Amino acid sequence: MSHQIIADLEKRHTAKQYDASKKISQADLEVIYEAMRLSPSSINSQPWKFIVIESDEAKQRFHDTFANKFQFNQKHAKDASHIILFAHKTHYKREDYAKVVDKGIEDGRTKPENREQAFGGFAFAEMNMDDNGNNAAWTKSQVYIALGNVMHTAARLGIDSTPMEGVDPELIGEIFQAQLEGYQCDVALAIGYHHKDEDYNATLPKSRLAIEDVVTVL
């Protein structure tokens, strides 16, 4: 199939080794940041926080979060141009949604007189909430929508990426406590440019199941 979107996805691969000498331009980073911000979420909840690791000091801190496990991902901490921590709010409350509702009024999406009516959408958050107010499974799902959006955006920009569920949420929570502000990070994304000689995955053919095995049209 000849289409730019398909070309992006055909070319994209999970980088296994980054070239530490290559950095993402500020212009491209700003596109990525805006793509994160514009990512869709259930009821427009936006229950996320994105921590961008750029400085050598922050990279060392992220490197330190691999002290106990998942050391196979540790090399990306310093070799990738940037790391993004995708964090979700584990107890998403009505007051959190109020920020979304009020921003909608500010942007002209919702009329001020319909403010209370706009809270009807919060029922979806409550449906996924346990007796302790924890709806982390639901908020974490929203984060993965943003993750996929950023990965495709990066591919469009010719930037490589590596999604990492192999991270330590507890150590990340401790080491980046001030930045996370109570949000939890279960997945991170390394972005940058793969090493042309040491990234074995870059030269392997892409392999996916046949379209008739995964797509059913009724």
N, C-alpha and C positions, 0 to 999 in steps of 0.2 A: 504494500500500500504506500502511495506517495502522498505524504502529508507531514507538515512540519512538526505537529504534535507527536506523531508516530516516530519520526526521525529522532526527536528528543529522547523518547522512551527507549528506542532501539539502542541508542548510543549509551544511555545511562547504565552504570553498573555500580555496585557497592565497592568503593575503593578499599583495598586492603593495606595499602602503604601510601602515605602522602609525601610529597616533596616539600620539606620544611622551608625551602628557600622561596617558595612561591606564595604570595599573599593575594587575597581577594581585594579588588579595588573598593574604595569607599562608595563609589557610584553604584556598584553591583550590590554591596551590602545594604544600601538604602532601599534598593528594590526588594531584597529579601525581607528586610524588616517590614516594609509595607505589605508584602504578601502575607506575612504572619498576622499582621493586624487585621487584614481584610479576610482572613480565613472564616468560613462559615462554622456555625455551631448550633446545636439544638436550642430553640427559643432565643437565639442570638445571645446566649448566656455568657459566652467569652470567659469561662471559668479558669483562665490560664495566666501564667506568667512566664515570659521568655528571658532567660539569663544568657547573655552573649559573653563568651569567654574569649578575650582578645589579647590582653597583656601577658607578658611572661610570668608575672606574679600570679595571675588568675589561672594560667595554664598549669603552673606548679601545684596550685591548690587542687585543681581537678585531677592532676596526676596522682596526688596523694590519696584521692578517694578510692584508688584501686589497691590499697594496702592489703585488703582481706580476700578479694576475689575479682574475677573477670580481668586478670592481668593481660589477656590477649588483646584487650582494647586499650590498654594503658599507653601504648606508643602513639595513638592518635592525639592524646592530650597535648603533646608538644609539637608533633609533626604537622597536624592539620592547621590550616590558616586560622580557623575559628571553630569553637564548639558552642552549640546552643543547647541549653538545658530547657526541656519542655516540661514545665511544672503545672500541676493542677491543684485546685482548691478542694480539699477532701470533705469539707462541710460547707457546701454552697447554700447560703441563706437568702431569705427574702431581701435583706438589706444589700446583699451583693447584686441581686437582680434589680434593685431600685436604681443603682448606678446606670444600668443598661437602659431602663425605662426613662430616666431623666435625660440621658444623653440622646435618646430617641426624640424626646420633646425638643431639646436644644437644636437638633439637626432637622426638625420639621417632619420627622417620620410619624410622630404621635402628637395629636392635639392635646394641649394642657388639660382640657376638660375631660379627656379620656384616660388620664393617668391611672386611676384605680382599675379601670377596665383592662388596662394593659398588663396588669399583674396576673391575669388569667393564665398566661403561659407558664407561670411558675409552678403550676400543677405538675408539669413534667419533671421538674426537679424533685418535688415532693413524692412523686410516684416511685422514684429511685432512692429514696431516703430511708435509712433504718431508724430504729427507735432512738438512737443516739445522735441523729442528725447527719450521719455519714452517708454521702452519696458519691463517694470517690470513684466507684466503677463507672458511673455515668459521666462525671467530669473528665475522667481519664480518657474516655472514648472521644470526647470533643478534642482533646489534645492531639489525638492521632489523626484527626481530620486536618489540623494545622500542619502536622508533621508531613503528611502526604503532599499537601499544597506547597510547602517549602521545598521538598525534594524535587518536585516537577519544576518549580521556579528556578531552582539551582541548575537543573539540567538544561533549561532553556537558555540560561546564561553561560553554559559551557563550564559549569562548576561541578566538581565531583562531590559526592556525599556518602556518608556511612551512618545509617541509623543504628543506634546502640541501646538495646534493652539490657545488654550486659554491663550495667552500672550498679553501684551500691547506693540505694536510696537513703540508707541510714547515714552513711558517711557524707554523702552529698548534703543531706539535711543538716549535719553538724558543721561542716566546713563552709557551707554557703548559707548558713542560717540567717545572717543579716539581710542577704539579698532575696532569699526565698520568702521571708516574712510569713512562715507557716504553710506555704504551698509545698507540695511533695513532687519530687522529680523521679520518675521511673524510667524515663527514656531521654536520650540525648542524641544530637546529630552533629557529626563531624563534617565540616565542609572545607574545601580547598581544591588542590590539584594533585592528582595521583602521581606517584613516582613512575616515570616511564620505564625504568628497568626493574623495579622491585615490586610493582603491583601486579601479581600474577593474574588477578581476576580481570584486568583490563584487556587481556589478549584472548580470553576464553569466549567461545560463541555464546550468545544469549540462548537460554533454554526455558521455554514455557510450555505448558500443556496446550494442546490444539484448541482453537476457539470453539469448536463444536463440543468440546469436553467441559467447557466452563460457562458458555453463554447459551441460554435457551430463549428463543424468541417465540412468543405465543400469539 
